[in-house]
Amino acid sequence: TLFSVRIQIDTVRKSMGNLKSRESTMNLPPPPVLRRSTSSFVAPNRKDLGPLGFGILPSTKARLREAFMKKYLTGLYKEQLSKFTEGPVCWSAVSHTGADATSSSMNVAMPDFSCEYWCTYVSYDNAPVFAFTFPSWAVYAALTLYDSGGLPIASVNAREASELPDAPDFIRRSDGSCAINLLSNVSYKGPLCVLFRLYRPLSVKICPPSDMPAVYYIDRNEAPNFDLSTLKSLSPVPPADRELSRANGKEIGSSFTALISKYLKPLSTRHHGTQFFLPASVGGLFPNANATYVIAFKAKHAKCMRVEGTVPTESSFRCYYGVMAVEYESTETTSSLSFEQMGGWGKAFV
């Protein structure tokens, strides 16, 4: 079992396609303390140098796992695109999870139970352009583009959208909404996945259709110089039926769960019973471009983990803090708690 703490950070975007955050300059709170008994400690995120000490074998295995994941995700993206023979649709799959597995969809890649992730798959020939107003009720909201390795290549969040000046790749429209061209200055290969990611307060069960972004497709060759003021002359991509999106999410979840164990690196002795540490890689897990993740693994023969910590104080750059228990081999979340459920900002928890 893996125990994860997610610190959500809203960052001000420096330029389109730039995913740099303020993590390197801000003072992050100390991670929660995991009480354990041990006589020695080896850093669990230490580079694996292999049996000969040169790192050749671990590096080769890592490249093979990366290649396998890219092949699988490229195939998944293409399969999803081919499902809709009458034309493209958007938001065709949703990850919306909870303690009740029967009503959950796409419980993969370690989702938080207070979050939902809406997926749109984009062919290599198209480039998506978005018109949106991020919901005022959302704790956090973002549009993020992922490549076939499951890693973000461009993103915009609610705070950035509220502070960005008008530019060739971002405008505010007369109706109060925003329009953005995330691929105006990004190089990529192969199909893409767009995630509309929302962190909900306890009072909201799921994002209503009226709060979903509108998606438009343009030719990928037009993306670098596309004039956003002409967007009104285009027709938006129709959204998929919500029941279909949920069913599609379940199907993708089953496929992903069956294959992910072949991709994830096997745990070694030094990983069991750890303190919290920064993972060396989150490739293939569709990480949030604005989040910091720290993880710890339960001791191999322990029945549970006792974690003591303090939810950090509220800050303009930190909109979310939460903990999750995750099955490592399947990446399924078994339980999670948001900062609201732990008593709120600045509260101690055990």
C-alpha positions in Angstrom: 0.0 0.0 0.0 1.2 3.5 -0.9 0.3 6.5 1.1 0.4 9.8 -0.7 0.1 13.5 0.3 -0.8 15.9 -2.5 -0.1 19.6 -2.1 -2.0 21.6 -4.7 -0.3 24.7 -5.9 -1.8 27.4 -8.1 0.9 29.0 -10.1 1.0 32.1 -12.3 1.8 31.0 -15.9 4.9 32.7 -17.3 4.1 31.9 -20.9 2.0 29.4 -22.8 3.3 25.9 -22.6 5.6 26.8 -19.7 4.9 24.4 -16.8 7.4 25.9 -14.3 5.9 26.4 -10.8 6.9 28.3 -7.8 7.8 25.2 -5.9 11.5 26.0 -5.9 11.0 29.4 -4.3 8.2 28.9 -1.8 8.3 27.4 1.7 6.5 24.1 1.6 5.2 22.7 4.9 7.0 19.8 6.3 5.5 16.5 5.2 3.5 14.5 7.8 5.6 12.2 10.0 5.3 8.5 9.6 6.1 6.7 12.9 8.1 3.6 12.3 10.7 1.4 14.0 13.9 0.8 12.0 17.6 0.5 12.6 18.8 1.8 9.3 17.5 4.0 6.5 18.3 4.1 2.8 16.7 6.9 0.7 13.8 5.2 -1.2 14.2 7.6 -4.1 18.0 7.0 -4.4 19.1 6.2 -7.9 19.2 2.5 -8.5 22.7 1.7 -9.7 22.1 -2.0 -10.4 24.2 -5.1 -9.6 27.4 -3.7 -11.1 27.0 -0.2 -9.7 26.9 1.6 -13.1 23.1 1.9 -13.4 23.1 0.3 -16.9 20.5 -2.5 -16.2 18.1 -0.2 -14.2 18.3 2.5 -16.9 17.6 -0.1 -19.7 14.6 -1.4 -17.8 13.3 2.1 -17.2 13.5 2.9 -20.9 11.6 -0.3 -21.7 8.9 0.5 -19.2 8.6 4.0 -20.7 8.4 2.7 -24.2 5.7 0.2 -23.2 3.6 2.9 -21.5 3.9 5.2 -24.6 2.8 2.4 -26.9 -0.1 1.5 -24.6 -1.3 5.1 -24.2 -0.9 5.9 -27.9 -3.1 2.8 -28.7 -5.6 3.9 -26.0 -5.9 7.4 -27.5 -6.4 6.1 -31.0 -8.9 3.5 -29.8 -11.0 6.2 -28.1 -10.8 8.4 -31.2 -12.0 5.5 -33.4 -15.1 4.8 -31.2 -17.1 7.8 -32.5 -17.6 7.1 -36.2 -20.1 9.9 -36.7 -17.5 12.5 -35.8 -15.4 13.7 -32.9 -16.8 14.3 -29.4 -15.3 15.9 -26.3 -15.3 14.8 -22.7 -15.9 11.2 -23.7 -14.5 9.6 -20.5 -14.6 10.6 -16.9 -12.7 9.6 -13.8 -15.1 10.1 -10.9 -14.2 7.9 -8.0 -15.3 7.2 -4.4 -15.4 4.6 -1.7 -18.2 2.8 -3.5 -16.5 0.9 -6.3 -19.8 0.1 -8.1 -20.5 3.8 -8.8 -16.9 4.8 -9.5 -15.4 5.1 -13.0 -11.7 5.1 -14.0 -10.1 4.5 -10.6 -6.6 4.5 -12.0 -3.5 6.6 -11.8 -4.1 7.4 -8.1 -7.2 9.7 -8.3 -8.3 11.8 -5.3 -11.9 11.1 -4.3 -12.7 14.8 -4.2 -11.5 15.3 -7.8 -12.9 14.5 -11.2 -11.1 14.3 -14.5 -12.9 14.7 -17.8 -11.0 13.3 -20.9 -10.9 14.5 -24.5 -8.8 12.6 -27.0 -7.2 14.6 -29.8 -5.8 13.2 -33.1 -2.4 14.3 -34.2 -3.9 16.2 -37.2 -6.0 18.5 -34.9 -5.2 21.1 -32.2 -7.8 21.9 -29.5 -8.8 25.4 -28.7 -10.9 26.1 -25.6 -13.6 28.6 -24.5 -14.3 28.4 -20.8 -15.1 30.0 -17.5 -13.7 28.0 -14.7 -16.4 27.3 -12.0 -16.3 29.7 -9.1 -17.2 26.9 -6.7 -14.1 24.8 -7.7 -11.3 24.4 -5.1 -9.0 24.0 -8.1 -9.6 23.8 -11.8 -7.3 23.4 -14.8 -7.1 22.3 -18.4 -4.0 20.2 -19.2 -2.7 18.6 -22.3 -0.9 15.2 -22.0 1.4 13.4 -24.4 1.5 9.7 -25.1 3.8 9.3 -22.1 1.1 10.5 -19.7 3.1 13.7 -18.9 1.8 17.3 -19.2 3.0 19.4 -22.1 0.8 22.5 -21.5 -1.6 23.7 -18.9 -3.7 26.6 -17.6 -5.4 26.8 -14.2 -8.1 29.0 -12.7 -5.7 31.4 -11.0 -3.6 31.9 -14.1 -6.8 32.5 -16.2 -7.8 35.2 -13.8 -4.5 37.1 -13.9 -3.2 36.6 -17.5 -3.2 39.6 -19.8 -4.7 39.2 -23.3 -2.2 37.8 -25.8 -2.2 36.0 -29.1 -2.8 32.6 -27.3 -5.2 33.9 -24.6 -8.1 36.4 -24.7 -11.1 37.4 -22.6 -14.3 37.5 -24.6 -17.2 39.9 -24.4 -19.4 37.4 -22.6 -16.9 37.1 -19.8 -15.4 33.8 -20.8 -11.8 33.1 -21.8 -10.4 31.5 -24.9 -7.0 29.8 -25.0 -4.8 28.1 -27.5 -2.6 25.8 -25.4 -0.6 24.5 -28.4 0.4 27.8 -29.9 4.1 27.2 -28.9 4.4 23.5 -28.1 6.1 20.8 -30.1 4.6 17.3 -29.8 4.2 14.0 -31.6 1.2 11.6 -31.8 -2.3 11.9 -30.4 -3.0 13.8 -27.2 -5.3 13.6 -24.1 -6.9 16.7 -22.6 -7.9 16.6 -19.0 -10.3 19.0 -17.4 -9.4 18.6 -13.8 -11.6 19.8 -10.9 -11.2 19.6 -7.2 -14.6 19.8 -5.6 -15.8 21.1 -2.2 -17.7 18.6 -0.2 -21.0 20.3 -1.2 -20.5 19.5 -5.0 -21.0 15.9 -6.2 -20.1 16.4 -9.9 -19.5 19.2 -12.3 -22.7 20.2 -14.1 -22.6 20.2 -17.9 -23.0 24.0 -18.0 -19.6 24.5 -16.4 -17.7 22.3 -18.9 -15.3 24.0 -21.3 -16.2 24.2 -25.0 -13.7 22.5 -27.3 -13.0 23.6 -30.8 -10.7 21.8 -33.3 -8.3 23.6 -35.7 -5.7 22.1 -38.0 -2.5 21.5 -36.1 -0.6 23.5 -38.6 -2.7 26.6 -37.8 -2.0 26.4 -34.1 1.1 28.6 -34.0 -0.7 31.6 -35.6 -4.4 31.0 -34.9 -6.5 34.1 -34.3 -8.6 33.5 -31.2 -11.0 36.3 -32.2 -12.2 34.1 -35.1 -13.3 31.3 -32.7 -17.0 32.4 -32.9 -17.0 31.4 -36.6 -16.3 27.7 -35.6 -18.6 25.1 -34.3 -17.7 23.5 -30.9 -17.1 19.8 -30.7 -20.2 18.2 -29.2 -19.8 16.6 -25.7 -20.4 12.9 -25.3 -23.4 11.7 -23.4 -22.6 11.6 -19.7 -23.7 8.0 -19.1 -21.5 7.0 -22.0 -18.6 9.0 -20.5 -19.0 7.1 -17.2 -19.2 3.7 -18.9 -16.2 4.6 -21.1 -14.3 5.6 -17.9 -15.0 2.2 -16.4 -13.8 0.4 -19.5 -10.6 2.4 -19.7 -10.0 1.8 -15.9 -10.3 -2.0 -16.4 -7.8 -1.9 -19.3 -5.4 0.4 -17.5 -5.5 -1.6 -14.3 -4.8 -4.9 -16.1 -1.6 -3.5 -17.7 -0.2 -0.9 -15.3 1.6 -3.6 -13.1 3.8 -4.3 -16.1 4.9 -0.7 -16.3 5.4 0.3 -12.6 8.8 -0.4 -11.2 8.9 -3.3 -8.7 9.4 -2.3 -5.1 12.7 -3.2 -3.4 13.3 -3.7 0.3 14.3 -0.1 0.9 10.8 1.1 -0.2 8.9 -0.6 2.6 8.2 1.3 5.8 9.5 4.6 4.5 9.2 8.2 5.6 7.6 10.5 3.0 9.8 11.2 0.0 9.5 12.8 -3.5 9.1 10.1 -6.1 11.8 10.0 -8.8 9.2 9.8 -11.6 5.4 10.1 -12.1 5.4 9.3 -15.8 2.3 7.5 -17.1 0.2 8.7 -14.1 -1.1 11.9 -15.6 0.3 14.1 -12.8 -1.1 17.5 -12.1 1.1 20.2 -13.6 0.7 22.3 -10.5 0.9 19.7 -7.7 3.7 18.4 -5.5 3.4 14.7 -4.5 5.2 13.0 -1.6 4.7 9.3 -0.9 5.5 6.6 1.7 5.1 2.9 1.6 3.6 0.8 4.4 6.0 -1.7 6.0 5.7 -5.1 4.3 4.1 -7.0 7.2 2.3 -4.0 8.9 -1.5 -3.9 9.0 -1.7 -0.2 8.8 0.2 3.1 8.9 -0.1 5.8 11.5 0.5 9.3 10.1 0.8 12.5 12.1 0.9 15.9 10.5 -0.6 19.3 10.3 -2.6 20.7 7.4 -0.6 23.8 6.3 -2.2 27.2 6.7 -4.2 28.7 3.8 -2.2 30.5 1.2 -2.8 32.3 -2.1 -0.5 29.8 -3.9 -1.8 26.7 -2.2 -5.5 25.8 -2.8 -5.6 22.1 -1.8 -4.0 19.6 0.5 -5.0 16.0 0.8 -3.9 12.5 1.6 -4.7 9.2 -0.2 -4.2 5.5 0.4 -3.4 3.7 -2.9 -2.8 0.2 -4.1 0.6 0.4 -5.8 0.3 -2.4 -8.2 -3.1 -1.3 -9.6 -2.8 2.5 -8.9 -6.4 2.3 -7.5 -7.2 4.7 -4.7 -8.8 2.9 -1.7 -9.5 6.0 0.4 -8.7 9.7 0.5 -9.2 12.8 2.7 -9.2 16.4 1.7 -8.1 19.3 3.9 -11.8 19.9 4.6 -12.2 16.4 5.9 -9.1 16.7 8.1 -10.5 19.7 9.9 -9.5 22.5 7.7 -6.4 24.7 7.1 -3.9 24.7 10.0 -5.4 21.7 11.8 -3.3 18.8 13.2 -4.3 15.3 12.2 -3.5 11.7 13.0 
